[in-house]
Amino acid sequence: MKKWRAWDGEGELLYRSFVYDHYLEISEEQRALLEQVFFQGDEPAGVYTATYRIRAVLRFLATYRESPAKIPAGREFLEWFLKEGREGNAAYYATAAVLAYQAAGIPARYVLTEKQAEETDGNRVLLSTKNAHAWAEVYVDGLGFRAVEVTPGFYEEFYEADVIVAVPNEELEGAGEGTAGIQREEKLLFLYGQVTAMVGKLEPEFCPDHPLELEGGEALPFDLALYRRTVERMERLVYGRRGPQPGEIRAAEALVGQLRSALRKKRRSSH
């Protein structure tokens, strides 16, 4: 059994090396454009922060259309979509998001529906407007690739095994909340950004990509159980499991209050 665990760990390291070698390949022109449009000089601290920025920018910048205008002949997709066309279906959004993750140093790949995969021709992929739903997958160390939905209106998804079925928010049973769900999502993403920033100041070894790997346990100056629940809620949100509920927002706000108090005490003790 020990030999198997050692081999398994080595296999994970080899796969991780492969992922970082092959899923961060973008041109310098693309990188410059993506950093300007999505990050504006800010270095995203992990998957959660990058997802918030990517979703927010795409929602502001472009309009979702099942049948967008065709890309003009001879034009490069990314620049045209982000600067001129500013409308697209899920294939457009997912493509831009994958490249944005890669520009942020996060390995990512584009995922096709089964129907799209059947219509591939060699290395070329036909992205038709009839079955154009697509999404991004980001690589999380130790966990592998995780699905992330970036198309507005499709953030809440049904997942079964490895199959994703996209359903507009308003068609979900019991949804019917209009913009309230989106507002709660943005609020939780904002609060989580504050949480990671403050935990990073309190715990120098904290890594935003592995938010549950905290040392200290009972000695931490905030409620560890509440923190873990907040991280788990963020994972459900970012990876498309479901949107946040009002009680979850209040819990995150309570955690932010605890962290602010802990930071104030730390500052007073350092003077």
C-alpha positions as CSV (number, residue, x, y, z in Angstrom):
1,M,0.0,0.0,0.0
2,K,2.8,2.4,0.8
3,K,4.4,1.8,-2.6
4,W,1.0,2.6,-4.3
5,R,0.7,5.9,-2.4
6,A,4.2,6.9,-3.4
7,W,3.6,6.0,-7.0
8,D,0.3,7.8,-7.0
9,G,1.9,11.0,-5.6
10,E,4.6,10.7,-8.3
11,G,1.9,10.3,-10.9
12,E,0.1,13.4,-9.7
13,L,3.4,15.4,-9.9
14,L,4.0,14.2,-13.5
15,Y,0.4,15.0,-14.5
16,R,0.7,18.5,-12.9
17,S,3.9,19.1,-14.8
18,F,2.2,18.1,-18.0
19,V,-0.8,20.4,-17.3
20,Y,1.4,23.4,-16.6
21,D,3.5,22.7,-19.8
22,H,0.5,22.4,-22.1
23,Y,-2.4,24.4,-20.7
24,L,-0.8,27.8,-20.4
25,E,0.3,28.3,-24.0
26,I,-1.0,31.7,-25.3
27,S,0.7,34.2,-27.5
28,E,2.2,37.4,-26.1
29,E,-0.3,39.4,-28.1
30,Q,-3.2,37.5,-26.5
31,R,-1.6,37.8,-23.0
32,A,-1.3,41.6,-23.4
33,L,-4.9,42.0,-24.5
34,L,-6.3,39.7,-21.8
35,E,-4.3,41.4,-19.0
36,Q,-5.6,44.8,-20.2
37,V,-9.2,43.8,-20.5
38,F,-9.6,41.4,-17.5
39,F,-7.0,42.2,-14.9
40,Q,-5.7,45.8,-15.6
41,G,-2.4,45.1,-13.9
42,D,-3.8,43.2,-10.9
43,E,-2.5,39.8,-10.3
44,P,-5.5,37.5,-9.5
45,A,-4.8,35.5,-6.3
46,G,-6.1,32.1,-7.3
47,V,-9.0,30.6,-9.1
48,Y,-11.8,32.3,-7.1
49,T,-10.5,35.8,-7.6
50,A,-9.8,35.2,-11.3
51,T,-13.3,33.7,-11.8
52,Y,-14.9,36.7,-10.2
53,R,-13.0,39.1,-12.5
54,I,-13.6,37.0,-15.7
55,R,-17.3,36.6,-15.0
56,A,-17.8,40.3,-14.1
57,V,-15.9,41.5,-17.2
58,L,-17.7,39.2,-19.6
59,R,-21.1,40.1,-18.2
60,F,-20.3,43.8,-18.5
61,L,-18.5,43.7,-21.8
62,A,-20.6,41.3,-24.0
63,T,-24.2,40.4,-24.7
64,Y,-25.2,36.7,-24.8
65,R,-26.8,35.6,-28.1
66,E,-27.5,32.1,-29.2
67,S,-26.7,33.1,-32.8
68,P,-24.1,35.9,-32.7
69,A,-22.8,37.8,-35.7
70,K,-20.2,35.9,-37.6
71,I,-16.5,36.8,-37.1
72,P,-15.4,38.9,-40.1
73,A,-13.0,37.1,-42.4
74,G,-9.3,37.5,-41.5
75,R,-10.1,38.8,-38.0
76,E,-8.6,37.3,-34.9
77,F,-11.4,36.0,-32.7
78,L,-10.3,37.2,-29.3
79,E,-9.7,40.9,-30.2
80,W,-12.8,41.1,-32.3
81,F,-15.0,39.5,-29.6
82,L,-13.7,41.6,-26.7
83,K,-13.3,45.0,-28.6
84,E,-15.8,45.1,-31.4
85,G,-18.3,42.2,-31.7
86,R,-19.1,42.2,-28.0
87,E,-21.8,39.5,-28.4
88,G,-21.5,35.7,-28.4
89,N,-22.9,32.3,-27.4
90,A,-21.4,30.0,-24.7
91,A,-18.6,28.9,-27.1
92,Y,-17.4,32.6,-27.4
93,Y,-17.6,33.1,-23.6
94,A,-15.8,29.9,-22.8
95,T,-13.0,30.5,-25.3
96,A,-12.3,34.0,-23.9
97,A,-12.5,32.7,-20.3
98,V,-10.0,29.8,-20.9
99,L,-7.5,32.2,-22.5
100,A,-8.1,34.7,-19.6
101,Y,-7.4,32.0,-17.0
102,Q,-4.2,31.1,-18.8
103,A,-3.1,34.7,-18.9
104,A,-3.6,34.7,-15.1
105,G,-1.2,31.7,-14.8
106,I,-4.1,29.2,-14.2
107,P,-4.1,26.1,-16.4
108,A,-7.4,25.9,-18.2
109,R,-9.1,24.1,-21.1
110,Y,-12.1,24.4,-23.3
111,V,-14.8,21.7,-23.0
112,L,-17.1,20.6,-25.8
113,T,-20.6,19.1,-25.5
114,E,-20.7,15.5,-26.8
115,K,-22.5,16.7,-29.9
116,Q,-19.7,19.2,-30.7
117,A,-17.1,16.5,-30.1
118,E,-18.8,14.3,-32.7
119,E,-18.5,17.1,-35.2
120,T,-14.8,17.6,-34.9
121,D,-12.7,17.3,-38.1
122,G,-9.1,16.4,-37.2
123,N,-7.9,19.2,-35.0
124,R,-10.6,21.6,-36.1
125,V,-13.8,22.0,-34.1
126,L,-17.1,23.1,-35.6
127,L,-18.9,25.4,-33.1
128,S,-22.4,25.6,-34.5
129,T,-25.1,27.8,-33.1
130,K,-27.4,24.9,-32.7
131,N,-25.4,23.2,-30.0
132,A,-22.8,25.8,-29.0
133,H,-22.9,25.4,-25.2
134,A,-19.4,25.1,-23.8
135,W,-17.6,25.8,-20.6
136,A,-14.2,26.1,-19.1
137,E,-12.3,23.7,-16.9
138,V,-9.5,25.0,-14.6
139,Y,-6.8,22.9,-13.0
140,V,-6.6,22.9,-9.2
141,D,-3.5,21.3,-7.7
142,G,-4.3,18.0,-6.1
143,L,-7.9,18.0,-7.4
144,G,-7.4,18.0,-11.2
145,F,-9.6,19.9,-13.6
146,R,-12.9,21.4,-12.3
147,A,-15.7,22.7,-14.5
148,V,-16.4,26.5,-14.3
149,E,-19.4,28.1,-16.0
150,V,-18.7,31.6,-17.2
151,T,-21.7,32.3,-19.5
152,P,-24.2,34.7,-18.0
153,G,-27.5,33.0,-17.3
154,F,-26.0,29.6,-17.0
155,Y,-24.1,29.9,-13.7
156,E,-26.4,27.4,-11.9
157,E,-26.0,24.0,-13.5
158,F,-27.1,20.4,-13.1
159,Y,-24.1,18.1,-13.0
160,E,-24.3,14.3,-13.2
161,A,-21.0,12.3,-13.3
162,D,-19.0,13.9,-16.0
163,V,-22.0,15.3,-17.9
164,I,-23.0,19.0,-17.8
165,V,-26.4,20.1,-18.8
166,A,-26.8,23.8,-19.2
167,V,-30.1,25.3,-17.9
168,P,-30.9,29.0,-17.9
169,N,-31.3,30.3,-14.3
170,E,-34.9,31.4,-14.8
171,E,-35.9,27.8,-15.8
172,L,-34.5,26.2,-12.6
173,E,-37.2,25.0,-10.3
174,G,-37.7,27.4,-7.5
175,A,-35.4,30.0,-9.0
176,G,-37.6,32.9,-10.2
177,E,-35.5,35.5,-8.5
178,G,-34.5,37.7,-11.4
179,T,-31.4,39.7,-10.6
180,A,-31.5,38.8,-6.9
181,G,-29.5,35.6,-7.5
182,I,-26.8,37.5,-9.5
183,Q,-26.6,40.2,-6.8
184,R,-26.1,37.6,-4.1
185,E,-23.4,35.9,-6.2
186,E,-21.5,39.1,-6.7
187,K,-21.8,39.9,-3.0
188,L,-20.5,36.5,-1.9
189,L,-17.6,36.8,-4.4
190,F,-16.8,40.2,-3.1
191,L,-16.9,39.0,0.5
192,Y,-14.8,36.0,-0.3
193,G,-12.2,38.3,-1.8
194,Q,-12.1,40.2,1.4
195,V,-11.8,36.9,3.4
196,T,-8.8,35.7,1.4
197,A,-7.1,39.1,1.6
198,M,-7.5,39.3,5.4
199,V,-6.6,35.6,6.1
200,G,-3.5,36.2,4.0
201,K,-2.5,39.0,6.3
202,L,-3.2,37.0,9.4
203,E,-1.6,33.7,8.2
204,P,1.6,34.3,6.1
205,E,1.6,30.7,4.8
206,F,-2.0,31.0,3.5
207,C,-2.4,30.0,-0.2
208,P,-5.5,31.2,-2.0
209,D,-5.4,28.2,-4.3
210,H,-5.6,25.8,-1.3
211,P,-7.9,27.8,1.1
212,L,-8.7,24.8,3.3
213,E,-5.0,24.1,4.1
214,L,-4.8,26.3,7.2
215,E,-2.6,25.5,10.2
216,G,-3.4,26.6,13.7
217,G,-6.8,25.0,14.2
218,E,-8.2,26.1,17.5
219,A,-5.5,28.8,17.8
220,L,-6.8,30.7,14.8
221,P,-8.3,34.1,15.6
222,F,-11.6,33.4,13.8
223,D,-14.2,30.6,13.6
224,L,-12.5,27.9,11.6
225,A,-15.8,26.0,11.0
226,L,-17.4,29.1,9.7
227,Y,-14.4,29.7,7.5
228,R,-14.6,26.2,6.1
229,R,-18.3,26.5,5.3
230,T,-17.6,29.8,3.5
231,V,-14.9,28.2,1.4
232,E,-17.2,25.3,0.5
233,R,-20.0,27.7,-0.5
234,M,-17.5,29.5,-2.7
235,E,-16.5,26.2,-4.4
236,R,-20.2,25.4,-5.1
237,L,-20.6,28.9,-6.6
238,V,-17.4,29.0,-8.6
239,Y,-17.7,25.5,-9.9
240,G,-21.4,25.9,-10.8
241,R,-23.1,23.8,-8.2
242,R,-25.6,26.4,-7.1
243,G,-26.0,30.1,-6.2
244,P,-25.7,31.5,-2.7
245,Q,-28.7,31.8,-0.4
246,P,-29.4,34.9,1.8
247,G,-28.3,33.0,5.0
248,E,-25.0,32.2,3.4
249,I,-24.3,35.9,2.7
250,R,-25.0,36.7,6.3
251,A,-22.6,34.0,7.4
252,A,-19.9,35.3,5.1
253,E,-20.4,38.8,6.5
254,A,-20.1,37.5,10.0
255,L,-16.8,35.9,9.1
256,V,-15.5,39.1,7.5
257,G,-16.4,40.9,10.8
258,Q,-14.4,38.3,12.8
259,L,-11.4,38.8,10.5
260,R,-11.5,42.6,10.7
261,S,-11.5,42.4,14.4
262,A,-8.6,39.9,14.4
263,L,-6.6,42.2,12.1
264,R,-7.3,45.2,14.4
265,K,-6.0,43.3,17.4
266,K,-3.0,42.2,15.5
267,R,-2.2,45.8,14.5
268,R,-2.6,47.1,18.0
269,S,-0.3,44.4,19.4
270,S,2.4,45.2,16.9
271,H,2.6,48.9,18.0
